[in-house]
Amino acid sequence: MMTLNRYIIYLVVSFALLMVIFPIYVLFLIAFTPAKYTVDSVFPLLYPGGFTLANLIVAVKSFGLIGPTIRSVETATLVGSIAVAIGLPAAYGLNRLPRKTANTVTATLFLANMLPAIVIAIPISAEFISFHLYGSVIGLALAQELVVLPLTIFLLQGAFSSIPRDIEYQARVDGAGLLRTIFTVLAPLAKAGVAAAFLLSWMISWDEFTFAVILNPANPTLPIIIYINLFRGNILASSAFALILTVPVIVLTAFLQRYLKGEYLTGGLSG
Amino acid sequence: MKWQEKYTTFLFILPALAYMVYFSFFPTINAVYQSFQTPVSHFVPSNYEGLMGFGLPFAIFNTVVISVGALALQFALAFIVALVLRREFKGKGIFSTVFLLPFGIATVVAAFSFTNIFATTGGYANSFLKVIGLHPINWFSNWWLDIFTVVVSDSWKNTPIVTLILLAGMGTIPDDLYQAASVDGANAVKRFFHITLPNLRNYVAIALIIRGLSEFNIFALPLILLGYRPVLLTTLTYEFYSTTASVYYSYASATVLLAFILVFFVVVMKLRSGQ
């Protein structure tokens, strides 16, 4: 019986691994092997037929890889920074409020987060045009903030709750104001959690599609440039862009794994 | 002193709360309002009537089918993986890390890979079929296959989230329950249906809400894999936004989407609190 269970576990594990890895493998295959083995053949090879950097070099030279990459980095960094700046006090506040009030706030945040991006984005685009934010990095970051802020707050709440309140009282007794206590005493103590919150919002913005395609079609970020090139049939170019988009994300996901707990992903509803 | 502290605390939450409420509720209400406007008249249902001619009922049907299909597949897979992850085995750490990767990978990248996997010529799925001696398939030749490819691609991307939530729920079930059941002679299957599943109801509901709402909003994947046909509520909205002069049709389509999301939310919440 015991050994049978073992077999089933390893069977499930190997099958799941295969399923998860295959699409990522296909991305690397198309990006790094000559086109004749991949997109130019009727039945592409399932193993690497050769190795080339030509696809990437062509993408950098003739498809403007630099602009969208810089724009994506700027947007994501702005989204992460705003999320932490607004999220830190909010997370602290939620932990200190009476439970009932806190639950109402959580529910409101969750409800706002639940409204579809595509419903919000179209009216916002009209607003942004009149505020000269349409097509700008700042405008896109402000919109994407809606996707990440609640998640950031829930994650930070978790990070704060493990800090003993005595430390906070000590700082207050020593004369530090509440805001200063949060940013100079509590945040450094929860720095792993704060870093995780920043990186998670950074990553979600880096990947975000709906707001980006509606608000910034003319100044595309990386996901949009991938879509545009796929749409035009430039599979090799989009493979290069997809690679640039994916490599940091693989590192980030592995790093963030410790913080990606079901409790935070449930949007504070499980409590 | 105490009440003062309470209000200061609330001030800390205010920026985040105001931001979320202002930027999501206002545009949403605006979209609903605009959906009843046309350039020449106010408070008329003509945008909705117009949309009927562009396949609104079919868009609703397809959106529901894809959502239900994707949820079913994701929950089935997530339960299996979550049950495995509750056990100890060699290589568990690496497995959990790799299994989580699709969560971080952009939807557009998933769409890129699956476009190449399901491509009719030069597709990896057909290469695989050929290697094992089967006939290649035109993966976009009929409605069933269109739906199937989107459901599979979406489940690849989103099963990890469902798994994490279910896993968090399984962690809250006390071990005593299982031990007691074992002593009483309940086998693994019985334990799953009589202990795991009932105790997970809350977490299943949460996962259903979070994933269900996202499923109704599924956008980048069908847009890239299928284009605008078969039509979904999101791609219909985007089609009118990006290709025609009448953005009012977009608002109408977006409002229908919103209505479905709210209904779904209310139904699941009722089911969760009921019984």
HADDOCK unambig.tbl for C-alpha pairs under 7 A between the chains (distance, minus, plus):
assign (segid A and resid 9 and name CA) (segid B and resid 84 and name CA) 6.08 0.50 0.50
assign (segid A and resid 17 and name CA) (segid B and resid 99 and name CA) 6.68 0.50 0.50
assign (segid A and resid 20 and name CA) (segid B and resid 99 and name CA) 6.41 0.50 0.50
assign (segid A and resid 20 and name CA) (segid B and resid 156 and name CA) 6.91 0.50 0.50
assign (segid A and resid 23 and name CA) (segid B and resid 113 and name CA) 5.37 0.50 0.50
assign (segid A and resid 23 and name CA) (segid B and resid 114 and name CA) 6.80 0.50 0.50
assign (segid A and resid 26 and name CA) (segid B and resid 113 and name CA) 6.28 0.50 0.50
assign (segid A and resid 27 and name CA) (segid B and resid 113 and name CA) 5.88 0.50 0.50
assign (segid A and resid 38 and name CA) (segid B and resid 122 and name CA) 6.83 0.50 0.50
assign (segid A and resid 39 and name CA) (segid B and resid 122 and name CA) 5.44 0.50 0.50
assign (segid A and resid 40 and name CA) (segid B and resid 122 and name CA) 6.69 0.50 0.50
assign (segid A and resid 41 and name CA) (segid B and resid 122 and name CA) 5.42 0.50 0.50
assign (segid A and resid 42 and name CA) (segid B and resid 121 and name CA) 4.93 0.50 0.50
assign (segid A and resid 42 and name CA) (segid B and resid 122 and name CA) 4.29 0.50 0.50
assign (segid A and resid 43 and name CA) (segid B and resid 122 and name CA) 5.14 0.50 0.50
assign (segid A and resid 43 and name CA) (segid B and resid 123 and name CA) 6.51 0.50 0.50
assign (segid A and resid 43 and name CA) (segid B and resid 126 and name CA) 6.84 0.50 0.50
assign (segid A and resid 43 and name CA) (segid B and resid 127 and name CA) 4.88 0.50 0.50
assign (segid A and resid 44 and name CA) (segid B and resid 122 and name CA) 5.51 0.50 0.50
assign (segid A and resid 44 and name CA) (segid B and resid 123 and name CA) 6.66 0.50 0.50
assign (segid A and resid 44 and name CA) (segid B and resid 124 and name CA) 6.24 0.50 0.50
assign (segid A and resid 44 and name CA) (segid B and resid 127 and name CA) 6.14 0.50 0.50
assign (segid A and resid 86 and name CA) (segid B and resid 15 and name CA) 6.57 0.50 0.50
assign (segid A and resid 86 and name CA) (segid B and resid 16 and name CA) 5.78 0.50 0.50
assign (segid A and resid 87 and name CA) (segid B and resid 16 and name CA) 6.64 0.50 0.50
assign (segid A and resid 89 and name CA) (segid B and resid 12 and name CA) 5.03 0.50 0.50
assign (segid A and resid 89 and name CA) (segid B and resid 13 and name CA) 6.43 0.50 0.50
assign (segid A and resid 90 and name CA) (segid B and resid 12 and name CA) 5.25 0.50 0.50
assign (segid A and resid 90 and name CA) (segid B and resid 13 and name CA) 4.03 0.50 0.50
assign (segid A and resid 90 and name CA) (segid B and resid 16 and name CA) 6.44 0.50 0.50
assign (segid A and resid 93 and name CA) (segid B and resid 9 and name CA) 4.90 0.50 0.50
assign (segid A and resid 93 and name CA) (segid B and resid 10 and name CA) 6.24 0.50 0.50
assign (segid A and resid 93 and name CA) (segid B and resid 12 and name CA) 5.65 0.50 0.50
assign (segid A and resid 93 and name CA) (segid B and resid 13 and name CA) 5.74 0.50 0.50
assign (segid A and resid 94 and name CA) (segid B and resid 13 and name CA) 6.98 0.50 0.50
assign (segid A and resid 96 and name CA) (segid B and resid 9 and name CA) 6.94 0.50 0.50
assign (segid A and resid 97 and name CA) (segid B and resid 6 and name CA) 6.80 0.50 0.50
assign (segid A and resid 97 and name CA) (segid B and resid 9 and name CA) 6.75 0.50 0.50
assign (segid A and resid 109 and name CA) (segid B and resid 17 and name CA) 6.66 0.50 0.50
assign (segid A and resid 109 and name CA) (segid B and resid 20 and name CA) 6.65 0.50 0.50
assign (segid A and resid 112 and name CA) (segid B and resid 20 and name CA) 6.07 0.50 0.50
assign (segid A and resid 112 and name CA) (segid B and resid 21 and name CA) 6.14 0.50 0.50
assign (segid A and resid 112 and name CA) (segid B and resid 24 and name CA) 5.76 0.50 0.50
assign (segid A and resid 112 and name CA) (segid B and resid 25 and name CA) 6.72 0.50 0.50
assign (segid A and resid 115 and name CA) (segid B and resid 24 and name CA) 6.87 0.50 0.50
assign (segid A and resid 116 and name CA) (segid B and resid 217 and name CA) 6.38 0.50 0.50
assign (segid A and resid 119 and name CA) (segid B and resid 28 and name CA) 6.20 0.50 0.50
assign (segid A and resid 119 and name CA) (segid B and resid 31 and name CA) 6.80 0.50 0.50
assign (segid A and resid 119 and name CA) (segid B and resid 254 and name CA) 5.30 0.50 0.50
assign (segid A and resid 120 and name CA) (segid B and resid 24 and name CA) 6.23 0.50 0.50
assign (segid A and resid 120 and name CA) (segid B and resid 27 and name CA) 5.28 0.50 0.50
assign (segid A and resid 120 and name CA) (segid B and resid 28 and name CA) 5.48 0.50 0.50
assign (segid A and resid 123 and name CA) (segid B and resid 27 and name CA) 5.47 0.50 0.50
assign (segid A and resid 123 and name CA) (segid B and resid 30 and name CA) 6.74 0.50 0.50
assign (segid A and resid 123 and name CA) (segid B and resid 31 and name CA) 6.12 0.50 0.50
assign (segid A and resid 124 and name CA) (segid B and resid 27 and name CA) 6.20 0.50 0.50
assign (segid A and resid 146 and name CA) (segid B and resid 20 and name CA) 6.13 0.50 0.50
assign (segid A and resid 207 and name CA) (segid B and resid 106 and name CA) 4.64 0.50 0.50
assign (segid A and resid 209 and name CA) (segid B and resid 220 and name CA) 6.91 0.50 0.50
assign (segid A and resid 223 and name CA) (segid B and resid 108 and name CA) 6.02 0.50 0.50
assign (segid A and resid 227 and name CA) (segid B and resid 108 and name CA) 6.88 0.50 0.50
assign (segid A and resid 242 and name CA) (segid B and resid 109 and name CA) 5.70 0.50 0.50
assign (segid A and resid 246 and name CA) (segid B and resid 105 and name CA) 6.14 0.50 0.50
assign (segid A and resid 249 and name CA) (segid B and resid 104 and name CA) 5.87 0.50 0.50
assign (segid A and resid 249 and name CA) (segid B and resid 105 and name CA) 6.27 0.50 0.50
assign (segid A and resid 250 and name CA) (segid B and resid 101 and name CA) 6.34 0.50 0.50
assign (segid A and resid 250 and name CA) (segid B and resid 104 and name CA) 6.96 0.50 0.50
assign (segid A and resid 253 and name CA) (segid B and resid 101 and name CA) 6.20 0.50 0.50
assign (segid A and resid 253 and name CA) (segid B and resid 104 and name CA) 5.72 0.50 0.50
assign (segid A and resid 254 and name CA) (segid B and resid 97 and name CA) 5.82 0.50 0.50
assign (segid A and resid 257 and name CA) (segid B and resid 97 and name CA) 6.75 0.50 0.50
assign (segid A and resid 261 and name CA) (segid B and resid 164 and name CA) 6.32 0.50 0.50
assign (segid A and resid 262 and name CA) (segid B and resid 164 and name CA) 4.72 0.50 0.50
assign (segid A and resid 262 and name CA) (segid B and resid 165 and name CA) 4.07 0.50 0.50
assign (segid A and resid 262 and name CA) (segid B and resid 168 and name CA) 5.08 0.50 0.50
assign (segid A and resid 263 and name CA) (segid B and resid 165 and name CA) 6.91 0.50 0.50
assign (segid A and resid 263 and name CA) (segid B and resid 168 and name CA) 6.31 0.50 0.50
assign (segid A and resid 266 and name CA) (segid B and resid 165 and name CA) 6.83 0.50 0.50
assign (segid A and resid 266 and name CA) (segid B and resid 206 and name CA) 6.40 0.50 0.50
assign (segid A and resid 270 and name CA) (segid B and resid 203 and name CA) 6.95 0.50 0.50
